[in-house]
Amino acid sequence: MKASRGFTLIEVLVALAVIAITLAAGLQATGSLTRAAVRQSDQWLAQMCAENELTRLRLQRQLPGTGDSEMACEQAGRLLRVRLAVLPTPNPNFRRIDAVVEGDVDGNTVRLLSLSTIMGRY
């Protein structure tokens, strides 16, 4: 009898299963990295929007009145919403300003960034 050469069907199927599992894990890792990069980009754009609004308030050179306001901010083709909340502090010469930036991610409105600061009387 002559010894056969090659792989059995079971060996080939096991090898294919191992390759399929490895590829699936690789695809999941790639998807996670892509989502993280998009999220980081969104947060960076949101930070720019929040800082722009806080700078706009500082450039007015007067203590802002208390209350809430909302404005649109477009950065890199993305339309984001900035909500400002100006709150009093125990010292009447200062105001607390909270900026919350929201954007649409996969059809849902998501809070991308929350930034707070204190602004004093000039």
N, C-alpha and C positions, 0 to 999 in steps of 0.2 A: 504494500500500500504506500502510496505517495503522500507525503505531508502537504496539507493545503496551506496556501499563503494568503495573506490578506486579513481583513477584519471580519468579525461576525456581525450579523445584523444588530445584535444587542449592543455591541461595542460602538457601532456607528450611532445608534439612537442615544446612547448615554452621552457621547461626545456632542451631539447636536443639542441635547438638553442643557448641558453645561454651557455651551456657547450662547444659547437663547437666554439663560438666566443672567449671564455676564452682560449681554447686550441690554437687557431690560434694566439692570442696575445702572449701567452707564447712561441710558436715556433718562432715568430718574435724576441722576446727579446733574446731568446737563440742564434739565428742566429747572431744577432748584437753583442752579447758578444763574440762569437766565432771569428767573423771577426776582432773585436778589439784586441783580444789576438794574432791572427796571425799577424796583422799589427804591434803590439808592438814588437813581436819577430823579424820581418823583420827589423824594425828600429834599434833594438839593435844589430843585426848582421851587419847592414850597418854602424853603429857607430864604431864597432870594426874594420871593413875594413878601414874606413877613418882614424881612429886614428893610425892604423898600418902603413899606407902609410905616414902619417905626421911624425911619429916616425922614419921611415926609412930615410926620408929626413934629420931629425935632426941628426941622427947618422952618416951621411956622413961628418958632421962637415965642410961643406962649403956651401956658398950661392948658392942655385940652380939657374940655368939659366932660363930665362923667356921662356914661351911656354906652350903648352898643351901636355899632355900624357894620356894614358889610359892603365889600367891593369886589369887583372881578379883577383878576390879574392874569395876563397871558404871558407865558414864558415858553419859549421853544415850541410854539404851536400848541401848547396845552393850555386850556382855560381852567384856572383854579379860582376858588373863592376864599377871600380873606375876611374873617370876622374879627373885629376889634372890640374889646370890652375895656372901657376906661373906668376904673374904680377908685373911689377915694381911699386915702390912707389916714392913719391917726394924725399925721402931720399935714396940715392943709396946704403946705408948699410942695407936696409931692402927689403924684398919681401913679397907680399901678395900671399897667397896660398889658392885657393878655391878647395875643394874636393867635388865632387858630386858622390853619389853612386846610381846606378840604378840596378833594378832586374826585373825579370819576375813575374808578378802577374796575374794569370788567362789568360796567353798567351799574355799579353800586357807588354811592357817595361814601368816601372813606376819609377819615381824619389823617392827614399826612404829617402834620407838624403842629406842635403847640409851643409857643414862645412867650415868655413873660419878661417884663422889664419895669423899672421905676423911672419916671420922668419928673424932674424938678422944675420949679419956677425959674425963669431966666432973669 
